[in-house]
Amino acid sequence: MSKKLFKFSSNWADEMDVYSYAIVDTKDALWADYENIMNTPKDKRNEEGNWVCIGVGSNEELEYDTVQELLDEIEVTDMTEEQAFIITKKLGKEWGNPSIEYLIEAASEALFENEDDEDEDY
């Protein structure tokens, strides 16, 4: 199947539910970024210090101690072309804040941006 449905569901401080979804083609760069993250050993995704902070409002943030905690709130399922067409036609290709693209970028940055910093002394 060449289409994937990404669904994100979280809660901020037991006061606000946060949802988003996106339909992603497996040929898209976003899918490649997600696969790159998932191909990273789970031990690294669970490392403390690879924290992720996602803004969801003017002063609200979802905070994750590890990249894996964020990934646990993203569900990815296969879709047929027909399912993707119907959802896109009726609801759009993506919806929600934060966007799935933003979530994947944040996870990728937390995992891979710090690799260059490991050798530097502060």
A tleap script that builds the chain and sets N, CA, C and O, in Angstrom:
source leaprc.protein.ff14SB
mol = sequence {
  NMET SER LYS LYS LEU PHE LYS PHE SER SER
  ASN TRP ALA ASP GLU MET ASP VAL TYR SER
  TYR ALA ILE VAL ASP THR LYS ASP ALA LEU
  TRP ALA ASP TYR GLU ASN ILE MET ASN THR
  PRO LYS ASP LYS ARG ASN GLU GLU GLY ASN
  TRP VAL CYS ILE GLY VAL GLY SER ASN GLU
  GLU LEU GLU TYR ASP THR VAL GLN GLU LEU
  LEU ASP GLU ILE GLU VAL THR ASP MET THR
  GLU GLU GLN ALA PHE ILE ILE THR LYS LYS
  LEU GLY LYS GLU TRP GLY ASN PRO SER ILE
  GLU TYR LEU ILE GLU ALA ALA SER GLU ALA
  LEU PHE GLU ASN GLU ASP ASP GLU ASP GLU
  ASP CTYR
}
set mol.1.N position { 0.849 -1.173 0.000 }
set mol.1.CA position { 0.000 0.000 0.000 }
set mol.1.C position { 0.893 1.233 0.000 }
set mol.1.O position { 1.887 1.307 0.722 }
set mol.2.N position { 0.528 2.154 -0.792 }
set mol.2.CA position { 1.394 3.330 -0.907 }
set mol.2.C position { 0.907 4.510 -0.072 }
set mol.2.O position { 1.560 5.554 -0.054 }
set mol.3.N position { -0.204 4.371 0.608 }
set mol.3.CA position { -0.713 5.465 1.448 }
set mol.3.C position { -0.748 5.019 2.907 }
set mol.3.O position { -1.063 3.873 3.227 }
set mol.4.N position { -0.413 5.966 3.776 }
set mol.4.CA position { -0.437 5.718 5.216 }
set mol.4.C position { -1.254 6.814 5.884 }
set mol.4.O position { -1.204 7.978 5.485 }
set mol.5.N position { -1.997 6.426 6.894 }
set mol.5.CA position { -2.734 7.387 7.709 }
set mol.5.C position { -2.001 7.537 9.030 }
set mol.5.O position { -1.861 6.579 9.791 }
set mol.6.N position { -1.532 8.757 9.294 }
set mol.6.CA position { -0.897 9.091 10.559 }
set mol.6.C position { -1.947 9.752 11.438 }
set mol.6.O position { -2.589 10.716 11.019 }
set mol.7.N position { -2.129 9.246 12.648 }
set mol.7.CA position { -3.063 9.852 13.601 }
set mol.7.C position { -2.314 10.159 14.888 }
set mol.7.O position { -1.636 9.297 15.448 }
set mol.8.N position { -2.443 11.388 15.345 }
set mol.8.CA position { -1.813 11.813 16.589 }
set mol.8.C position { -2.905 12.159 17.580 }
set mol.8.O position { -3.862 12.860 17.250 }
set mol.9.N position { -2.753 11.665 18.789 }
set mol.9.CA position { -3.721 11.938 19.844 }
set mol.9.C position { -2.959 12.133 21.144 }
set mol.9.O position { -2.160 11.283 21.539 }
set mol.10.N position { -3.211 13.265 21.813 }
set mol.10.CA position { -2.530 13.553 23.068 }
set mol.10.C position { -3.458 14.381 23.951 }
set mol.10.O position { -4.575 14.726 23.566 }
set mol.11.N position { -2.966 14.683 25.126 }
set mol.11.CA position { -3.732 15.488 26.062 }
set mol.11.C position { -2.778 16.417 26.790 }
set mol.11.O position { -1.703 16.004 27.225 }
set mol.12.N position { -3.175 17.670 26.919 }
set mol.12.CA position { -2.368 18.655 27.626 }
set mol.12.C position { -2.964 18.876 29.008 }
set mol.12.O position { -4.075 19.392 29.131 }
set mol.13.N position { -2.239 18.493 30.036 }
set mol.13.CA position { -2.572 18.769 31.440 }
set mol.13.C position { -3.998 18.387 31.829 }
set mol.13.O position { -4.612 19.052 32.664 }
set mol.14.N position { -4.518 17.336 31.237 }
set mol.14.CA position { -5.898 16.902 31.503 }
set mol.14.C position { -6.925 18.003 31.263 }
set mol.14.O position { -8.031 17.950 31.801 }
set mol.15.N position { -6.566 18.991 30.463 }
set mol.15.CA position { -7.479 20.101 30.175 }
set mol.15.C position { -7.868 20.200 28.713 }
set mol.15.O position { -8.929 20.731 28.384 }
set mol.16.N position { -7.016 19.694 27.834 }
set mol.16.CA position { -7.267 19.880 26.408 }
set mol.16.C position { -6.783 18.652 25.640 }
set mol.16.O position { -5.637 18.227 25.792 }
set mol.17.N position { -7.663 18.088 24.815 }
set mol.17.CA position { -7.266 17.001 23.932 }
set mol.17.C position { -6.688 17.605 22.657 }
set mol.17.O position { -7.170 18.625 22.163 }
set mol.18.N position { -5.654 16.965 22.137 }
set mol.18.CA position { -4.962 17.456 20.951 }
set mol.18.C position { -4.948 16.330 19.920 }
set mol.18.O position { -4.491 15.222 20.204 }
set mol.19.N position { -5.453 16.625 18.720 }
set mol.19.CA position { -5.550 15.623 17.661 }
set mol.19.C position { -5.028 16.192 16.346 }
set mol.19.O position { -5.119 17.394 16.095 }
set mol.20.N position { -4.488 15.324 15.526 }
set mol.20.CA position { -4.186 15.681 14.138 }
set mol.20.C position { -4.065 14.404 13.323 }
set mol.20.O position { -3.865 13.318 13.867 }
set mol.21.N position { -4.188 14.551 12.020 }
set mol.21.CA position { -4.002 13.414 11.127 }
set mol.21.C position { -3.393 13.917 9.823 }
set mol.21.O position { -3.446 15.106 9.508 }
set mol.22.N position { -2.817 12.989 9.079 }
set mol.22.CA position { -2.322 13.284 7.737 }
set mol.22.C position { -2.304 12.000 6.932 }
set mol.22.O position { -2.014 10.922 7.452 }
set mol.23.N position { -2.616 12.134 5.664 }
set mol.23.CA position { -2.486 11.033 4.726 }
set mol.23.C position { -1.159 11.247 4.006 }
set mol.23.O position { -0.927 12.294 3.401 }
set mol.24.N position { -0.302 10.247 4.079 }
set mol.24.CA position { 1.058 10.376 3.558 }
set mol.24.C position { 1.310 9.276 2.526 }
set mol.24.O position { 1.030 8.102 2.766 }
set mol.25.N position { 1.837 9.678 1.391 }
set mol.25.CA position { 2.243 8.727 0.362 }
set mol.25.C position { 3.626 8.195 0.742 }
set mol.25.O position { 4.476 8.953 1.206 }
set mol.26.N position { 3.848 6.911 0.547 }
set mol.26.CA position { 5.141 6.334 0.913 }
set mol.26.C position { 6.277 6.836 0.021 }
set mol.26.O position { 7.440 6.521 0.273 }
set mol.27.N position { 5.960 7.601 -1.002 }
set mol.27.CA position { 6.990 8.223 -1.846 }
set mol.27.C position { 7.368 9.612 -1.328 }
set mol.27.O position { 8.342 10.201 -1.796 }
set mol.28.N position { 6.609 10.138 -0.369 }
set mol.28.CA position { 6.862 11.476 0.170 }
set mol.28.C position { 8.075 11.487 1.089 }
set mol.28.O position { 8.418 10.474 1.699 }
set mol.29.N position { 8.715 12.643 1.180 }
set mol.29.CA position { 9.872 12.815 2.070 }
set mol.29.C position { 9.467 12.589 3.527 }
set mol.29.O position { 10.269 12.092 4.317 }
set mol.30.N position { 8.239 12.946 3.889 }
set mol.30.CA position { 7.784 12.761 5.267 }
set mol.30.C position { 7.817 11.280 5.658 }
set mol.30.O position { 8.198 10.942 6.778 }
set mol.31.N position { 7.424 10.412 4.747 }
set mol.31.CA position { 7.471 8.977 5.020 }
set mol.31.C position { 8.920 8.526 5.202 }
set mol.31.O position { 9.213 7.736 6.099 }
set mol.32.N position { 9.820 9.017 4.365 }
set mol.32.CA position { 11.241 8.659 4.484 }
set mol.32.C position { 11.788 9.125 5.830 }
set mol.32.O position { 12.548 8.400 6.472 }
set mol.33.N position { 11.409 10.324 6.261 }
set mol.33.CA position { 11.849 10.825 7.568 }
set mol.33.C position { 11.335 9.935 8.696 }
set mol.33.O position { 12.078 9.609 9.622 }
set mol.34.N position { 10.062 9.542 8.616 }
set mol.34.CA position { 9.473 8.668 9.635 }
set mol.34.C position { 10.195 7.315 9.660 }
set mol.34.O position { 10.523 6.807 10.733 }
set mol.35.N position { 10.440 6.737 8.491 }
set mol.35.CA position { 11.148 5.453 8.438 }
set mol.35.C position { 12.549 5.575 9.028 }
set mol.35.O position { 13.011 4.671 9.724 }
set mol.36.N position { 13.219 6.677 8.755 }
set mol.36.CA position { 14.550 6.905 9.299 }
set mol.36.C position { 14.511 6.912 10.826 }
set mol.36.O position { 15.378 6.331 11.479 }
set mol.37.N position { 13.512 7.567 11.385 }
set mol.37.CA position { 13.348 7.594 12.845 }
set mol.37.C position { 13.076 6.189 13.368 }
set mol.37.O position { 13.695 5.757 14.339 }
set mol.38.N position { 12.153 5.477 12.728 }
set mol.38.CA position { 11.771 4.147 13.206 }
set mol.38.C position { 12.895 3.123 13.018 }
set mol.38.O position { 12.931 2.115 13.724 }
set mol.39.N position { 13.804 3.368 12.082 }
set mol.39.CA position { 14.947 2.473 11.884 }
set mol.39.C position { 16.077 2.756 12.871 }
set mol.39.O position { 17.054 2.010 12.933 }
set mol.40.N position { 15.944 3.822 13.631 }
set mol.40.CA position { 16.898 4.117 14.690 }
set mol.40.C position { 16.637 3.138 15.831 }
set mol.40.O position { 15.480 2.891 16.172 }
set mol.41.N position { 17.672 2.585 16.419 }
set mol.41.CA position { 17.444 1.624 17.508 }
set mol.41.C position { 16.545 2.204 18.608 }
set mol.41.O position { 16.662 3.369 18.987 }
set mol.42.N position { 15.652 1.354 19.099 }
set mol.42.CA position { 14.696 1.808 20.100 }
set mol.42.C position { 15.387 2.336 21.354 }
set mol.42.O position { 14.870 3.233 22.021 }
set mol.43.N position { 16.560 1.776 21.675 }
set mol.43.CA position { 17.312 2.290 22.831 }
set mol.43.C position { 17.631 3.768 22.662 }
set mol.43.O position { 17.538 4.536 23.619 }
set mol.44.N position { 18.007 4.171 21.452 }
set mol.44.CA position { 18.320 5.583 21.212 }
set mol.44.C position { 17.042 6.431 21.271 }
set mol.44.O position { 17.063 7.548 21.789 }
set mol.45.N position { 15.934 5.904 20.745 }
set mol.45.CA position { 14.671 6.656 20.791 }
set mol.45.C position { 14.191 6.824 22.228 }
set mol.45.O position { 13.440 7.752 22.526 }
set mol.46.N position { 14.624 5.925 23.127 }
set mol.46.CA position { 14.229 5.985 24.532 }
set mol.46.C position { 15.226 6.712 25.419 }
set mol.46.O position { 15.015 6.810 26.628 }
set mol.47.N position { 16.313 7.225 24.843 }
set mol.47.CA position { 17.336 7.903 25.634 }
set mol.47.C position { 16.790 9.172 26.278 }
set mol.47.O position { 16.161 10.002 25.622 }
set mol.48.N position { 17.045 9.300 27.569 }
set mol.48.CA position { 16.739 10.562 28.242 }
set mol.48.C position { 17.646 11.620 27.624 }
set mol.48.O position { 18.783 11.322 27.256 }
set mol.49.N position { 17.171 12.810 27.510 }
set mol.49.CA position { 17.960 13.872 26.904 }
set mol.49.C position { 17.546 14.143 25.471 }
set mol.49.O position { 17.814 15.225 24.949 }
set mol.50.N position { 16.896 13.181 24.819 }
set mol.50.CA position { 16.326 13.402 23.489 }
set mol.50.C position { 14.880 13.871 23.670 }
set mol.50.O position { 13.950 13.294 23.106 }
set mol.51.N position { 14.714 14.930 24.468 }
set mol.51.CA position { 13.369 15.389 24.789 }
set mol.51.C position { 12.812 16.213 23.633 }
set mol.51.O position { 13.543 16.798 22.835 }
set mol.52.N position { 11.498 16.232 23.585 }
set mol.52.CA position { 10.786 16.945 22.526 }
set mol.52.C position { 9.737 17.833 23.176 }
set mol.52.O position { 9.016 17.405 24.077 }
set mol.53.N position { 9.660 19.057 22.714 }
set mol.53.CA position { 8.680 20.019 23.208 }
set mol.53.C position { 7.862 20.506 22.020 }
set mol.53.O position { 8.420 21.038 21.061 }
set mol.54.N position { 6.544 20.331 22.073 }
set mol.54.CA position { 5.643 20.672 20.973 }
set mol.54.C position { 4.685 21.762 21.435 }
set mol.54.O position { 3.910 21.554 22.369 }
set mol.55.N position { 4.735 22.907 20.794 }
set mol.55.CA position { 3.814 23.987 21.121 }
set mol.55.C position { 2.429 23.714 20.563 }
set mol.55.O position { 2.279 23.362 19.393 }
set mol.56.N position { 1.414 23.880 21.409 }
set mol.56.CA position { 0.031 23.634 20.970 }
set mol.56.C position { -0.887 24.809 21.281 }
set mol.56.O position { -2.109 24.680 21.195 }
set mol.57.N position { -0.331 25.915 21.628 }
set mol.57.CA position { -1.136 27.088 21.934 }
set mol.57.C position { -0.224 28.244 22.263 }
set mol.57.O position { 0.994 28.148 22.110 }
set mol.58.N position { -0.806 29.335 22.713 }
set mol.58.CA position { 0.012 30.511 22.982 }
set mol.58.C position { 1.000 30.277 24.117 }
set mol.58.O position { 2.101 30.827 24.089 }
set mol.59.N position { 0.641 29.489 25.098 }
set mol.59.CA position { 1.537 29.193 26.217 }
set mol.59.C position { 1.564 27.720 26.584 }
set mol.59.O position { 2.142 27.347 27.605 }
set mol.60.N position { 0.952 26.884 25.773 }
set mol.60.CA position { 0.850 25.473 26.108 }
set mol.60.C position { 1.840 24.660 25.286 }
set mol.60.O position { 2.061 24.929 24.105 }
set mol.61.N position { 2.431 23.661 25.931 }
set mol.61.CA position { 3.372 22.785 25.254 }
set mol.61.C position { 3.160 21.348 25.720 }
set mol.61.O position { 2.881 21.090 26.891 }
set mol.62.N position { 3.299 20.435 24.789 }
set mol.62.CA position { 3.358 19.013 25.123 }
set mol.62.C position { 4.831 18.685 25.267 }
set mol.62.O position { 5.618 18.935 24.354 }
set mol.63.N position { 5.207 18.132 26.398 }
set mol.63.CA position { 6.611 17.818 26.654 }
set mol.63.C position { 6.790 16.315 26.750 }
set mol.63.O position { 6.046 15.623 27.444 }
set mol.64.N position { 7.796 15.828 26.037 }
set mol.64.CA position { 8.114 14.410 26.031 }
set mol.64.C position { 9.563 14.246 26.464 }
set mol.64.O position { 10.451 14.914 25.933 }
set mol.65.N position { 9.805 13.366 27.419 }
set mol.65.CA position { 11.161 13.129 27.904 }
set mol.65.C position { 12.026 12.401 26.883 }
set mol.65.O position { 13.249 12.539 26.879 }
set mol.66.N position { 11.383 11.630 26.025 }
set mol.66.CA position { 12.118 10.895 24.983 }
set mol.66.C position { 11.339 10.984 23.674 }
set mol.66.O position { 10.145 11.284 23.659 }
set mol.67.N position { 12.041 10.718 22.589 }
set mol.67.CA position { 11.401 10.690 21.277 }
set mol.67.C position { 10.367 9.568 21.231 }
set mol.67.O position { 9.310 9.723 20.621 }
set mol.68.N position { 10.664 8.449 21.867 }
set mol.68.CA position { 9.740 7.317 21.843 }
set mol.68.C position { 8.399 7.678 22.485 }
set mol.68.O position { 7.354 7.216 22.027 }
set mol.69.N position { 8.415 8.496 23.536 }
set mol.69.CA position { 7.151 8.916 24.155 }
set mol.69.C position { 6.265 9.637 23.144 }
set mol.69.O position { 5.053 9.422 23.114 }
set mol.70.N position { 6.863 10.489 22.318 }
set mol.70.CA position { 6.102 11.168 21.268 }
set mol.70.C position { 5.608 10.158 20.237 }
set mol.70.O position { 4.437 10.177 19.859 }
set mol.71.N position { 6.488 9.287 19.785 }
set mol.71.CA position { 6.110 8.299 18.770 }
set mol.71.C position { 4.991 7.384 19.241 }
set mol.71.O position { 4.188 6.923 18.430 }
set mol.72.N position { 4.928 7.116 20.540 }
set mol.72.CA position { 3.866 6.276 21.083 }
set mol.72.C position { 2.485 6.902 20.915 }
set mol.72.O position { 1.477 6.200 20.994 }
set mol.73.N position { 2.427 8.196 20.687 }
set mol.73.CA position { 1.140 8.873 20.512 }
set mol.73.C position { 0.766 9.059 19.045 }
set mol.73.O position { -0.250 9.677 18.729 }
set mol.74.N position { 1.597 8.516 18.150 }
set mol.74.CA position { 1.328 8.569 16.707 }
set mol.74.C position { 1.027 7.161 16.231 }
set mol.74.O position { 1.849 6.255 16.373 }
set mol.75.N position { -0.151 6.985 15.670 }
set mol.75.CA position { -0.549 5.687 15.118 }
set mol.75.C position { -0.469 5.769 13.600 }
set mol.75.O position { -0.960 6.725 13.001 }
set mol.76.N position { 0.145 4.776 12.979 }
set mol.76.CA position { 0.281 4.733 11.525 }
set mol.76.C position { -0.385 3.472 11.012 }
set mol.76.O position { -0.075 2.369 11.461 }
set mol.77.N position { -1.313 3.639 10.057 }
set mol.77.CA position { -2.016 2.490 9.475 }
set mol.77.C position { -1.992 2.585 7.957 }
set mol.77.O position { -1.880 3.671 7.388 }
set mol.78.N position { -2.100 1.431 7.315 }
set mol.78.CA position { -2.177 1.371 5.853 }
set mol.78.C position { -3.534 1.847 5.386 }
set mol.78.O position { -4.542 1.684 6.074 }
set mol.79.N position { -3.543 2.442 4.198 }
set mol.79.CA position { -4.795 2.870 3.573 }
set mol.79.C position { -4.800 2.423 2.118 }
set mol.79.O position { -3.754 2.342 1.474 }
set mol.80.N position { -5.982 2.137 1.616 }
set mol.80.CA position { -6.101 1.901 0.182 }
set mol.80.C position { -6.160 3.256 -0.515 }
set mol.80.O position { -6.410 4.282 0.116 }
set mol.81.N position { -5.930 3.243 -1.801 }
set mol.81.CA position { -6.035 4.478 -2.592 }
set mol.81.C position { -7.464 5.039 -2.495 }
set mol.81.O position { -7.656 6.253 -2.418 }
set mol.82.N position { -8.452 4.149 -2.498 }
set mol.82.CA position { -9.845 4.581 -2.420 }
set mol.82.C position { -10.136 5.261 -1.072 }
set mol.82.O position { -10.787 6.305 -1.036 }
set mol.83.N position { -9.662 4.681 0.021 }
set mol.83.CA position { -9.851 5.298 1.332 }
set mol.83.C position { -9.205 6.672 1.388 }
set mol.83.O position { -9.800 7.632 1.877 }
set mol.84.N position { -7.983 6.756 0.884 }
set mol.84.CA position { -7.267 8.034 0.884 }
set mol.84.C position { -8.013 9.071 0.053 }
set mol.84.O position { -8.106 10.232 0.451 }
set mol.85.N position { -8.541 8.668 -1.085 }
set mol.85.CA position { -9.282 9.582 -1.953 }
set mol.85.C position { -10.528 10.115 -1.253 }
set mol.85.O position { -10.794 11.316 -1.279 }
set mol.86.N position { -11.289 9.221 -0.629 }
set mol.86.CA position { -12.540 9.625 0.027 }
set mol.86.C position { -12.260 10.566 1.201 }
set mol.86.O position { -12.912 11.602 1.331 }
set mol.87.N position { -11.310 10.219 2.045 }
set mol.87.CA position { -10.996 11.083 3.188 }
set mol.87.C position { -10.480 12.427 2.721 }
set mol.87.O position { -10.871 13.463 3.258 }
set mol.88.N position { -9.600 12.425 1.720 }
set mol.88.CA position { -9.061 13.688 1.203 }
set mol.88.C position { -10.165 14.547 0.615 }
set mol.88.O position { -10.187 15.760 0.820 }
set mol.89.N position { -11.073 13.932 -0.107 }
set mol.89.CA position { -12.171 14.678 -0.738 }
set mol.89.C position { -13.117 15.272 0.311 }
set mol.89.O position { -13.549 16.417 0.179 }
set mol.90.N position { -13.433 14.505 1.339 }
set mol.90.CA position { -14.406 14.943 2.343 }
set mol.90.C position { -13.798 15.797 3.460 }
set mol.90.O position { -14.428 16.747 3.925 }
set mol.91.N position { -12.567 15.460 3.897 }
set mol.91.CA position { -11.992 16.113 5.072 }
set mol.91.C position { -10.676 16.835 4.813 }
set mol.91.O position { -10.251 17.667 5.615 }
set mol.92.N position { -10.038 16.520 3.706 }
set mol.92.CA position { -8.737 17.102 3.405 }
set mol.92.C position { -7.622 16.101 3.687 }
set mol.92.O position { -7.828 15.091 4.359 }
set mol.93.N position { -6.435 16.403 3.158 }
set mol.93.CA position { -5.292 15.498 3.290 }
set mol.93.C position { -4.713 15.505 4.702 }
set mol.93.O position { -4.117 14.524 5.145 }
set mol.94.N position { -4.897 16.621 5.398 }
set mol.94.CA position { -4.387 16.709 6.766 }
set mol.94.C position { -5.248 17.672 7.573 }
set mol.94.O position { -5.953 18.523 7.030 }
set mol.95.N position { -5.164 17.506 8.886 }
set mol.95.CA position { -5.923 18.358 9.782 }
set mol.95.C position { -5.280 18.304 11.159 }
set mol.95.O position { -4.707 17.288 11.551 }
set mol.96.N position { -5.379 19.396 11.878 }
set mol.96.CA position { -4.974 19.403 13.275 }
set mol.96.C position { -3.766 20.264 13.548 }
set mol.96.O position { -3.031 20.671 12.649 }
set mol.97.N position { -3.594 20.520 14.813 }
set mol.97.CA position { -2.441 21.266 15.290 }
set mol.97.C position { -1.974 20.590 16.575 }
set mol.97.O position { -2.739 20.482 17.534 }
set mol.98.N position { -0.758 20.148 16.598 }
set mol.98.CA position { 0.332 20.332 15.643 }
set mol.98.C position { 0.195 19.395 14.453 }
set mol.98.O position { -0.405 18.325 14.553 }
set mol.99.N position { 0.759 19.809 13.331 }
set mol.99.CA position { 0.683 18.971 12.137 }
set mol.99.C position { 1.577 17.742 12.300 }
set mol.99.O position { 2.537 17.751 13.070 }
set mol.100.N position { 1.246 16.707 11.573 }
set mol.100.CA position { 2.060 15.486 11.590 }
set mol.100.C position { 3.474 15.811 11.104 }
set mol.100.O position { 4.453 15.302 11.647 }
set mol.101.N position { 3.574 16.649 10.094 }
set mol.101.CA position { 4.891 17.030 9.586 }
set mol.101.C position { 5.732 17.682 10.681 }
set mol.101.O position { 6.918 17.381 10.818 }
set mol.102.N position { 5.129 18.559 11.448 }
set mol.102.CA position { 5.836 19.224 12.550 }
set mol.102.C position { 6.293 18.214 13.605 }
set mol.102.O position { 7.404 18.311 14.125 }
set mol.103.N position { 5.434 17.253 13.913 }
set mol.103.CA position { 5.781 16.231 14.910 }
set mol.103.C position { 6.964 15.374 14.458 }
set mol.103.O position { 7.874 15.098 15.239 }
set mol.104.N position { 6.944 14.960 13.195 }
set mol.104.CA position { 8.031 14.130 12.670 }
set mol.104.C position { 9.331 14.939 12.605 }
set mol.104.O position { 10.401 14.421 12.927 }
set mol.105.N position { 9.239 16.203 12.192 }
set mol.105.CA position { 10.432 17.060 12.165 }
set mol.105.C position { 11.015 17.231 13.565 }
set mol.105.O position { 12.231 17.172 13.744 }
set mol.106.N position { 10.156 17.442 14.551 }
set mol.106.CA position { 10.626 17.622 15.926 }
set mol.106.C position { 11.307 16.350 16.442 }
set mol.106.O position { 12.342 16.424 17.104 }
set mol.107.N position { 10.730 15.195 16.143 }
set mol.107.CA position { 11.331 13.927 16.568 }
set mol.107.C position { 12.678 13.720 15.885 }
set mol.107.O position { 13.642 13.285 16.515 }
set mol.108.N position { 12.737 14.030 14.611 }
set mol.108.CA position { 13.978 13.875 13.857 }
set mol.108.C position { 15.067 14.794 14.393 }
set mol.108.O position { 16.213 14.376 14.561 }
set mol.109.N position { 14.714 16.030 14.658 }
set mol.109.CA position { 15.687 16.978 15.214 }
set mol.109.C position { 16.203 16.507 16.567 }
set mol.109.O position { 17.400 16.587 16.840 }
set mol.110.N position { 15.304 16.019 17.411 }
set mol.110.CA position { 15.722 15.560 18.740 }
set mol.110.C position { 16.674 14.368 18.641 }
set mol.110.O position { 17.603 14.246 19.439 }
set mol.111.N position { 16.445 13.495 17.669 }
set mol.111.CA position { 17.303 12.314 17.527 }
set mol.111.C position { 18.626 12.619 16.853 }
set mol.111.O position { 19.672 12.135 17.286 }
set mol.112.N position { 18.589 13.420 15.795 }
set mol.112.CA position { 19.757 13.534 14.933 }
set mol.112.C position { 20.529 14.838 15.049 }
set mol.112.O position { 21.715 14.869 14.723 }
set mol.113.N position { 19.903 15.912 15.500 }
set mol.113.CA position { 20.614 17.185 15.613 }
set mol.113.C position { 21.658 17.151 16.715 }
set mol.113.O position { 22.683 17.824 16.614 }
set mol.114.N position { 21.415 16.382 17.759 }
set mol.114.CA position { 22.339 16.331 18.883 }
set mol.114.C position { 23.566 15.467 18.609 }
set mol.114.O position { 24.524 15.504 19.381 }
set mol.115.N position { 23.557 14.693 17.531 }
set mol.115.CA position { 24.694 13.820 17.239 }
set mol.115.C position { 25.977 14.627 17.049 }
set mol.115.O position { 27.046 14.189 17.472 }
set mol.116.N position { 25.886 15.801 16.418 }
set mol.116.CA position { 27.058 16.628 16.193 }
set mol.116.C position { 27.548 17.260 17.494 }
set mol.116.O position { 28.737 17.543 17.635 }
set mol.117.N position { 26.651 17.479 18.432 }
set mol.117.CA position { 27.000 18.142 19.695 }
set mol.117.C position { 27.689 17.212 20.676 }
set mol.117.O position { 28.315 17.687 21.624 }
set mol.118.N position { 27.598 15.908 20.482 }
set mol.118.CA position { 28.144 14.967 21.460 }
set mol.118.C position { 29.652 15.103 21.633 }
set mol.118.O position { 30.180 14.826 22.710 }
set mol.119.N position { 30.343 15.525 20.587 }
set mol.119.CA position { 31.797 15.641 20.666 }
set mol.119.C position { 32.251 17.012 21.151 }
set mol.119.O position { 33.437 17.199 21.423 }
set mol.120.N position { 31.346 17.966 21.266 }
set mol.120.CA position { 31.711 19.317 21.661 }
set mol.120.C position { 31.687 19.462 23.171 }
set mol.120.O position { 30.841 18.884 23.853 }
set mol.121.N position { 32.630 20.246 23.683 }
set mol.121.CA position { 32.662 20.575 25.115 }
set mol.121.C position { 32.012 21.936 25.310 }
set mol.121.O position { 32.202 22.849 24.506 }
set mol.122.N position { 31.249 22.063 26.378 }
set mol.122.CA position { 30.621 23.351 26.667 }
set mol.122.C position { 31.168 23.906 27.943 }
set mol.122.O position { 30.768 24.991 28.366 }
savepdb mol mol.pdb
quit
